[in-house]
C-alpha cells in the first residue's frame, strides 16, 4: 500500500459541500471496522497488543478511524475481533467516549474478511454498509461514503471499492479501474481495504465459517457489478514494525508530538 504524501497537514473526514446537512442520512449508515487479524508480520508487537490498537502519534490506529468517521457524521460502528479481543472492547468500550455507538462481533478464531462480515450481518442491517480495515492509516474523506452507497444502490451494484496507488511492497496491484468501474485488467491499483457492500453479497456464507473476500469480489467484477475510485491521498498499510515506526515519525513530526 502506498504511503502517499502528508502534504503539510492531515484532513480526515471533513464534511464537504457547505450548506448541505449530511448528519441525518449519515446517522443511518453503518460501518464495520475489521480488527480480528493476528498480525503475524507485526510480531512481537502483536503478541501483547492487537494490531488495531498499535499506536501512531500516541493514538491507536483504529481510533483514528473512529474519530474520523464520527467527524463525518457516521456513528454506528461494528467491530469484529478475535486475537486479544478483550483488549479492544476494554479500550473502546461502547464508543461513547468518541461520540460513536459501537457493537462487537467476536470470533472464536479469525474468519477472514468475508467470513467476518457474514458473521456480523445481523448487526449491519439490510442497507449497504462500509467496511474498513482497522490496520490502515489514511486521509480518505469518509464523508464520501453515503454518496457512494446511494450511487451503488442506484446503479444496481453489489460493491464499491476504494483503490490506492501501488506501494513498493505490492507493485502489481489488485484490480484495474476504468471510468469508475473495477475491471480485471492492467494496469492495476491496490485495494485500500475500504469498501461499500450490499449485504446480499454475503448471504451465501454460513455464519461462523472462514471465507476470503477476493473470490466474491472477482465474481462480481466479472458480472460488471463493482464500481470504484482511486484515492490519491495518504494511505499506509501498516503491515510491519518498520512501516509503523516510519508512519509514527511522520505524523509526530507533523503534529509536533514527542
N, C-alpha and C positions, 0 to 999 in steps of 0.2 A: 504494500500500500504506500501511497505517496505521502511524503511529509508536507508537501505544498510549501507555501510561503506564509510566514507570520504577518508580513506586510504592515508592520508598525503597530497594529492593535488587533485584538480579537473581538469580534462582534458576534455573539451567539444568540440565536433565536429571537431576533428583533422583529417586532410587528411592523411589517412594511405597509405601504399604501395608507397614508394618513386619511382619516375620515371614515374608514371602514371599521366596523366593530366585529372582530372575529371571535370574541370570547364565548358568546353563546354557542356558536357552531363548534368551536374547538372543544368546548366542555363536553361535547358528546363523543368525541373521538378517543379511542383507547390506543395506548402504545405498550408494546411488550419489550422489555429490556432483557436480553439474553445474558444470563450470569451463571450458567451451570457448568461451564467447561473446567477441566482440571488445570489447564495452563502449564502443560509439561515443559514447554520451551522457556517458561519463566522461572522454573525451579533454580535455586532453592527458595526464591521469594514466595512462591505459591504453596510451599509446604506448610506454611503457617498463616497465610493470608490469601483469601480467594482473589483471583485476578482482578475482578472489577473493583475491589477495594484498594488496590495498589494506588499510590498517590502521585499526582502531578501537581506541583506547586502547593503542596500541603492539603490537597483535596482529592478524595477517591475518584477514580475515573468515572464510575457510574454516577457520582454526584454531579459532575459537570453536565451529564446528560439530563439528569432530573431537573436541575436548576434552569437549564436552557429550554426544556420542554415547558416548564411552568411559566417561564418568561414569555413563551409563545402562546400561552393560554391553554396548554394541554396538561391536564392534571390527573386523569385516570390512568394509572400505570399498573402493569402486571409484570412481575419479575420472577423468572424461574431460577432455581438454584439446586445444586447437588453437593459438590465439593465444598465443605466448610460453610454450608448454607446458613447455619445458625448465626454465624458472624454477620452475614448480610442482613438478616432480619433484625439483629440487635443494633446494628449501626444505622439502618434506615428507618426502622420502626414502621409506623403506618403512613409515613410520608408527611405527616402534619408539620414537622419542622421545616419542610421545604415548600409548604403550600400545596402539596400533592396528596393524592389518595392512592396508596399502594396496596395491592393484593399480591399474594405469593402463590407460586405454583411449584411446590417441592417435587424433586425427582429422586428416587432412591439411588439411581445411577444416571449419569448424563444420557439423554435420549437423542442427542444430535439435534440439529436445528428444526427440521420439520417435525420430528417426534416431540420435541419440547413444545412447539407451537400447538400441535394437535392435543397434547395433554392439557394445555391451558385454554382450549377453546371455550369451555363453559364460562370462563371469566372474561372472555374477549367479546362476546356478543355476536350479533348477526350482521353487523355492518363491517365494511373494510376497516382494517386496523393496520397500524405501522409496527414494524419490528426493527429494533436497533441493537447491534452487537454492543454489549456492555464494556468491551475492552478496546474500543477505538476512541480516538480523540479527533474532533473535527469542529469546523465552524459552519457546518451546513445549517441553513436557516430553517428550523423546524416549523416556523410559521407557514412554510410551503405545504406542509403535509395534508392539510384539509383540502386545499385546492387540487392537489394531485389525486386524492381519494375521490373527490367529486368527478374528476375527469375519467378516472378509472371506471366508475360506475356508468358514466355517460357513454363511454366507448365500448362497454361490454368486455373490458379486460379483466384478467384474473390477478395481475401483479404489475407493480411499478417498481423499478429498481433504480437506485442512485449509484452511478458508477464514478470511479475516481481514476486519475492518471496512474499509470503503472509505476509501482515503486521498484527500486533496484532488485529487491528480493523476489519480485513477481513480474518479470519483464514482459511476459507473453499475454498477460491479462486473462479475462474470463469470458467476456461477451462483447459482441460488436454492437454498435449504436448507429442508426441511420434514421434521420428525420424523426427523432424521439421514439423510435421503435427499437427494441432489443432484437438483434438478429444473430444468427450463428455464422459469423464471417469475420475476416480480418480487415483492418486492424482491430484488436480487442482492447478494451479497458478493463479495469479491475472492479469487481463488485465491492462496494464500500461497506457492506453489512447493514445498510439502511434500505428498507423496502416497505411497500404497502401491499397488502394481500386481501383477497376475498376469502372469507372463512371457508367457503366451499372447496377451496383448493386442497384443504387438509382433511376433508370429511372422510376420505377413504383410509385414513391411517388409524389403526387401533390405538386407543389411549394407553399409554404406558409402554408402547413399542418404540424401538430405535428406528429412526428414519432420517436420512440426509435430505437436504433441501435441493441440491443441484439437479437430481433426476426429475423432480417435479417441475422445476423451472425450465429445464431443457425441453420437456414435453410441451409446456405451454408456449415456449418460444417457437417451436416448430408449428404450432397452431396459429401463430400470429397474435397471441393474446397478452403480450407483455410490452408495456411502454417503459421508457427510461429517460434518464438525463445524465449529463456529465457535470459533476461538481468539481470545479477547478480551484477551489479554495484549499484551506488547510484540512488535511486528513492523514492520520497516522494509525497504522496497525501496530499497536503496542505489543508486539509479539515476542520480544526478547528483553532481558535486563538492559542490554546496551541501548536499545531504542527508547526504553522507558527513561533511562538516565539522560539521554540526549534531549528528549522532549521536556523533561523536568527542568533542565538547564535553560532551554529556550523560553519556556513560559515564566520561570522565575525571573529571568533577565527582563522580560517584557514587563512584568508587574513589579519589578524591583523587590522581589521576595527573596529573603536569605535562603 
